[in-house]
């Protein structure tokens, strides 16, 4: 089945080039009426040829056409935006070098870039949906064998079954003990690997064993390498998300070393702060200027009390900050229980007003936090700040919890767009939320922020059942 996915990647890349031509034709026809310049055939040929070469170079640099089955479309939008920006710069250089500006004006070029951007977004989305349709129907998939204990095997099997568009079909798992296997079929012990490879076609083997099993892991890798079979090794997730590690080689010796975080560099801090300021100012001018007065009037008409709610939360380096929200609860209701524990909002919480339920569901109640962003206390994207009582409780059972405070908190975050938004129902949910936050801190880049903003907007349109 792996050949089908390779053909999918080839098709995904090849379709870009007809899009370039269509975008060119659209731009040419739109500007034909306003321009009296006759464009010779040679200019058409040079422009299209350089466009194809520039696009190919841009996609190679941005890695746009790699396999993104496991990523959200918002990430692909971010990569498309990055690719089109690279293309704009490269092709502008070609226009100057070949003196194409004699035939093509700025209006034509900008309309060409805009048409290309819109068409690429549409085509990539259609290709992605066709792939999802085929994988969901079980027409194309990769057969994998899992080598792990029962809890992880069952969880892994559940994940790939729930997300059929990943294109995986788990035939079963190998482990020393057969106890506990439910959703994932138990096929025997790791020593049975050779026999299974002789009798069943496989695309890859996934190993999820503790580091104490290093000898077994090496033996499995040797068997798979002999048969030219792909191997994935899943390390301890918590261990690797809590500290930024870089794999380097000294000769042929792999070495794990601690690397600096992206946001420790002043250039990245400056870029993120500039993004926060520009985004917040645009928001206040374009949206808050008319939305905030409407919300304020509705709050005053529907319940007694102030318009805004101010709550102490942990910010950068555990400093206390006042986080602003539109008030969604009745005035003077308690947010903690009699024993001092934080009371999360539940589905039928009587403390929340009718208007408050709408504001929470649409996340409008969080919008005043853009003021915190302008003040420099928060960022548009970052780990969501929790109330201090909630944070104090989490310290007792969540690993590496305070590491999420080494950067500014955000209005939205990587955890939120990956399903960990709203109420945390158990310790496992909170640990996963922190794991996503730590991943974001370790992997931060400008395009990741763009992806999270785009995915947040998509999620707001779709709605979220976990927000009350």
C-alpha positions in Angstrom: 0.0 0.0 0.0 2.9 2.3 0.5 3.2 2.9 -3.3 -0.3 4.4 -3.2 0.8 7.0 -0.7 3.8 7.8 -2.8 1.6 8.3 -5.9 -0.6 10.6 -3.7 2.4 12.7 -2.9 3.5 12.9 -6.5 -0.1 13.9 -7.6 -0.2 16.5 -4.8 3.0 18.1 -6.2 2.2 17.8 -9.9 -1.2 19.5 -9.5 0.5 22.6 -8.5 1.7 23.3 -12.0 -1.7 23.5 -13.7 -2.7 25.8 -10.9 0.2 28.1 -11.8 -1.0 28.2 -15.4 -4.7 28.8 -14.4 -3.7 31.6 -12.0 -1.7 33.2 -14.8 -4.6 33.0 -17.2 -7.0 34.5 -14.7 -4.7 37.4 -13.9 -3.9 38.0 -17.6 -7.6 38.2 -18.5 -8.4 40.4 -15.5 -5.7 42.9 -16.5 -6.2 42.7 -20.3 -8.9 45.3 -20.2 -6.9 47.8 -18.3 -3.5 47.3 -20.0 -2.8 48.3 -23.6 0.6 46.7 -23.6 1.0 43.8 -26.1 2.8 40.9 -24.4 4.9 38.8 -26.8 4.9 35.0 -26.8 8.5 35.0 -25.5 7.4 37.0 -22.4 4.6 34.5 -21.7 7.0 31.6 -22.0 9.7 33.2 -19.8 7.2 34.2 -17.1 5.6 30.7 -16.9 8.9 28.9 -17.0 10.4 31.0 -14.2 7.1 30.6 -12.3 7.4 26.8 -12.5 11.0 26.8 -11.4 10.4 29.4 -8.6 7.4 27.4 -7.3 9.5 24.2 -7.3 12.3 25.8 -5.3 9.8 27.4 -2.9 8.0 24.1 -2.2 11.4 22.3 -1.7 12.4 25.0 0.8 9.1 25.0 2.7 8.5 21.2 2.3 4.9 22.0 1.3 4.3 18.7 -0.5 5.5 16.3 2.2 3.1 13.8 3.8 0.8 15.8 6.1 -1.8 13.1 6.8 -1.3 13.5 10.6 -1.5 17.3 10.6 -4.5 19.6 10.6 -5.4 21.6 7.5 -4.5 24.8 9.4 -0.9 23.7 9.4 -1.0 23.2 5.7 -2.5 26.7 5.3 0.5 28.1 7.2 2.9 26.2 4.9 1.0 27.4 1.8 1.3 31.0 3.1 5.0 30.5 3.7 5.5 28.9 0.3 3.6 31.7 -1.6 5.7 34.3 0.3 8.9 32.6 -0.8 7.6 32.3 -4.4 6.7 36.0 -4.4 10.2 37.0 -3.5 11.9 34.6 -6.0 9.6 35.4 -8.9 9.9 39.2 -8.2 13.7 38.7 -8.7 13.1 36.9 -11.9 10.8 39.7 -13.2 13.6 42.2 -12.5 16.4 40.0 -14.0 14.5 39.2 -17.2 13.1 42.7 -17.5 9.5 41.3 -17.5 8.4 44.5 -15.8 8.2 46.0 -19.3 5.2 43.8 -19.9 3.8 43.0 -16.5 2.8 45.7 -14.1 2.4 45.5 -10.3 -1.3 45.1 -10.4 -1.0 42.0 -12.7 1.7 40.5 -10.4 -0.2 41.0 -7.2 -3.4 39.6 -8.8 -1.4 36.6 -10.0 -0.1 35.9 -6.5 -3.5 36.3 -4.9 -5.1 34.0 -7.5 -2.4 31.5 -7.0 -2.8 31.6 -3.2 -6.5 31.0 -3.4 -6.3 28.3 -6.0 -3.6 26.4 -4.1 -5.6 26.6 -0.9 -8.6 25.1 -2.7 -6.7 22.4 -4.5 -4.8 21.2 -1.4 -8.0 21.0 0.5 -9.7 19.0 -2.2 -6.8 16.6 -2.5 -6.7 16.2 1.3 -10.5 15.4 1.4 -10.1 12.8 -1.4 -7.3 11.1 0.5 -9.4 11.1 3.7 -12.4 9.7 1.8 -10.3 6.8 0.5 -8.6 6.0 3.8 -11.9 6.2 5.7 -13.4 3.7 3.4 -10.3 1.4 3.9 -9.3 1.6 0.2 -5.8 2.7 1.0 -3.8 2.1 4.1 -0.5 1.0 5.6 -0.4 -2.3 7.5 1.6 -1.9 10.7 2.6 -4.2 13.6 2.9 -2.9 17.1 5.4 -4.2 19.6 4.4 -2.9 23.1 2.5 -3.7 26.3 -1.3 -4.0 26.4 -2.3 -0.5 27.7 -0.3 1.3 25.0 -1.3 -1.1 22.3 -5.0 -0.7 23.1 -4.6 3.1 23.2 -2.6 3.2 19.9 -5.2 1.0 18.2 -8.0 3.2 19.4 -6.3 6.3 18.1 -5.7 5.0 14.6 -9.2 3.5 14.5 -10.7 6.8 15.5 -8.6 8.7 13.0 -9.0 6.4 10.0 -7.7 9.2 7.6 -4.2 8.6 9.0 -4.2 5.6 6.7 -3.0 3.0 9.2 -4.3 -0.5 9.8 -2.9 -2.2 12.9 -2.9 -6.0 12.4 -2.0 -6.6 16.1 0.7 -6.4 18.7 3.5 -8.5 20.2 4.4 -8.7 23.8 5.7 -11.1 26.5 2.3 -11.2 28.2 -1.1 -11.6 26.6 -3.0 -10.0 29.6 -5.0 -6.8 29.1 -5.2 -6.8 25.2 -8.7 -5.7 24.2 -9.1 -3.5 21.2 -5.7 -4.4 19.7 -5.3 -8.1 18.7 -2.6 -10.0 20.5 -0.4 -12.0 18.0 2.3 -13.5 20.3 5.7 -12.7 21.7 8.4 -10.5 20.2 10.3 -13.7 19.3 7.4 -14.5 16.9 8.3 -11.4 14.7 10.2 -13.4 12.0 7.3 -15.9 11.7 4.8 -13.0 11.3 6.9 -11.2 8.7 7.1 -14.5 6.7 3.3 -14.9 6.7 1.8 -11.4 6.6 2.5 -8.4 4.4 3.6 -5.4 6.4 4.5 -1.8 5.7 6.2 -0.9 9.0 6.8 -1.9 12.6 6.1 0.4 15.5 8.1 -0.2 18.7 6.9 1.3 22.0 9.1 -0.4 24.6 10.9 1.0 27.7 14.6 1.8 27.5 15.3 -1.3 29.6 14.4 -3.4 26.6 17.3 -1.9 24.5 18.6 -5.3 23.6 15.2 -6.4 22.3 14.7 -3.2 20.4 18.1 -3.6 18.6 17.2 -7.1 17.7 13.9 -6.1 16.2 15.5 -3.3 14.2 18.1 -5.7 12.8 15.3 -8.1 11.7 13.3 -5.2 10.0 16.4 -3.7 8.4 17.3 -7.1 6.9 13.8 -7.2 5.2 14.0 -3.4 4.3 11.0 -2.8 6.5 10.4 0.7 8.0 10.6 1.0 11.8 9.1 3.7 14.0 10.3 4.0 17.6 8.0 5.8 20.1 9.9 7.1 23.1 8.6 8.0 26.5 6.4 11.0 25.6 6.5 12.7 29.0 10.3 12.4 29.2 10.9 14.0 25.8 8.4 16.8 26.0 9.6 18.1 29.4 13.1 19.0 28.2 14.3 20.3 24.9 16.7 17.7 23.5 18.8 17.7 20.3 20.3 14.6 18.8 23.8 15.2 17.5 26.5 12.9 16.3 30.1 12.8 17.5 31.6 10.6 14.8 29.0 7.8 14.6 28.1 8.1 18.2 24.5 9.6 18.8 24.5 12.1 21.6 21.5 13.7 23.3 22.2 17.3 24.3 20.1 20.0 25.8 19.4 22.8 23.3 18.3 26.4 23.9 14.6 27.2 23.5 13.5 29.2 20.4 12.0 32.0 22.5 15.3 32.4 24.4 16.7 34.1 21.3 16.1 37.9 21.2 15.3 37.9 17.5 12.4 35.4 18.0 11.2 37.4 21.1 11.1 40.5 19.0 9.3 38.8 16.1 6.7 37.3 18.5 6.1 40.6 20.3 5.7 42.4 16.9 3.2 39.8 15.9 1.3 40.3 19.2 1.2 44.1 18.9 0.1 44.2 15.2 -2.5 41.4 15.6 -3.9 43.1 18.8 -4.1 46.5 17.2 -5.9 45.2 14.1 -8.3 43.3 16.4 -9.1 46.4 18.5 -9.6 48.6 15.4 -11.5 46.1 13.2 -13.5 44.1 15.8 -13.4 45.3 19.4 -14.4 48.9 18.4 -17.9 47.7 17.6 -18.2 44.3 19.3 -17.2 45.4 22.8 -19.9 48.1 23.2 -22.6 45.6 22.1 -21.4 43.0 24.6 -21.1 45.5 27.4 -24.7 46.7 26.9 -26.0 43.1 26.8 -24.2 42.2 30.0 -25.6 45.3 31.8 -29.1 44.5 30.5 -29.2 40.9 31.5 -27.5 40.8 34.9 -26.3 43.0 37.8 -22.6 43.6 38.3 -19.5 44.9 36.4 -19.0 44.3 32.7 -15.5 42.9 33.1 -14.2 40.1 35.3 -10.6 40.3 36.6 -8.9 37.2 37.9 -5.4 36.6 39.3 -3.4 34.0 37.3 0.2 32.9 36.8 2.0 34.6 34.0 5.7 34.6 32.9 8.0 33.0 35.5 5.0 32.5 37.8 4.4 36.2 38.3 0.8 37.2 39.2 -1.1 39.0 36.4 -4.7 40.3 36.3 -6.4 38.5 33.4 -9.5 40.3 31.9 -12.7 38.6 30.7 -16.2 39.6 30.0 -18.3 38.6 33.1 -20.2 35.5 32.3 -21.4 34.5 35.8 -23.8 36.1 38.3 -22.0 38.7 40.4 -20.3 37.6 43.6 -20.7 33.8 43.1 -17.9 31.7 44.5 -15.2 30.1 42.3 -13.9 27.9 45.0 -15.5 25.1 47.1 -15.7 25.2 50.9 -12.5 23.3 51.2 -10.7 25.8 49.0 -10.6 23.8 45.8 -11.1 25.5 42.4 -14.6 24.9 40.9 -14.4 24.4 37.2 -17.4 25.4 35.1 -19.5 22.4 34.2 -22.2 21.8 31.6 -25.2 22.9 33.7 -23.4 25.3 36.0 -26.0 27.5 37.7 -23.4 30.3 38.3 -23.3 31.1 34.5 -25.9 33.5 33.0 -27.8 32.8 29.8 -25.7 35.4 28.0 -22.6 34.0 29.7 -23.2 30.6 28.1 -23.2 32.1 24.7 -20.1 34.2 25.4 -18.3 31.2 26.7 -19.3 28.9 23.8 -18.2 31.5 21.2 -15.1 32.5 23.3 -16.1 36.1 23.1 -15.6 36.3 26.9 -11.9 35.8 26.4 -11.4 38.7 23.9 -10.6 41.4 26.5 -7.4 39.5 27.1 -6.0 41.3 24.0 -5.6 44.2 26.4 -3.2 41.9 28.4 -1.4 41.3 25.2 -0.9 45.0 24.5 0.4 45.4 28.1 3.0 42.7 27.4 1.6 40.3 30.1 0.3 37.8 27.6 0.8 36.7 24.0 -1.8 35.9 21.3 -0.5 32.3 21.3 1.0 30.5 24.3 0.0 28.2 27.2 -3.4 29.2 28.5 -3.1 30.7 32.0 -5.0 28.9 34.7 -6.5 30.3 37.9 -4.0 30.2 40.8 -6.0 27.7 42.9 -6.3 25.5 39.8 -2.5 25.8 39.2 -1.7 25.0 42.8 -3.8 21.8 42.6 -2.1 20.8 39.4 1.4 21.1 40.9 0.6 18.0 43.0 -0.1 15.6 40.1 1.0 17.0 36.8 4.6 16.5 35.8 6.7 19.6 34.7 3.7 21.8 35.3 5.6 25.0 36.0 7.8 24.7 32.9 4.8 26.0 30.9 5.4 29.4 32.7 8.8 30.0 31.1 7.1 31.9 28.3 4.1 34.3 28.4 0.7 32.8 28.6 -1.6 33.1 25.5 -5.2 33.7 24.5 -5.1 30.5 22.5 -2.5 27.7 22.4 -1.3 24.4 20.9 -3.2 22.4 23.6 -6.5 24.2 22.9 -6.4 23.6 19.1 -5.6 19.9 19.8 -8.8 19.3 21.8 -7.7 20.3 25.3 -9.8 23.4 25.7 -12.2 24.1 28.5 -12.8 21.8 31.5 -10.1 19.2 32.4 -12.1 16.2 33.6 -9.2 14.3 35.1 -5.5 14.3 35.8 -4.7 12.7 32.5 -6.4 15.6 30.6 -4.3 18.1 32.5 -1.1 16.2 31.9 -1.8 16.0 28.2 -2.6 19.7 28.1 0.8 20.5 29.8 2.5 18.1 27.4 1.1 20.0 24.4 2.2 23.3 26.0 5.8 22.0 26.5 5.9 20.8 22.9 4.9 24.3 21.7 7.6 25.9 23.9 10.2 23.5 22.5 9.1 23.7 18.8 8.0 27.4 18.6 8.3 29.2 15.3 6.4 32.0 13.6 4.5 29.7 11.3 3.4 27.5 14.2 1.8 30.6 15.7 0.1 31.3 12.4 -1.2 27.8 12.2 -2.6 27.9 15.8 -4.4 31.2 15.0 -5.9 29.7 11.8 -7.0 26.5 13.6 -8.5 28.5 16.5 -10.7 30.4 14.0 -11.7 27.2 12.4 -12.6 25.6 15.7 -14.6 28.6 16.7 -16.7 28.2 13.6 -17.1 24.5 14.1 -17.8 24.8 17.8 -16.4 22.9 20.8 -18.5 20.5 23.0 -15.9 20.8 25.9 -16.6 24.5 26.5 -19.4 25.4 29.0 
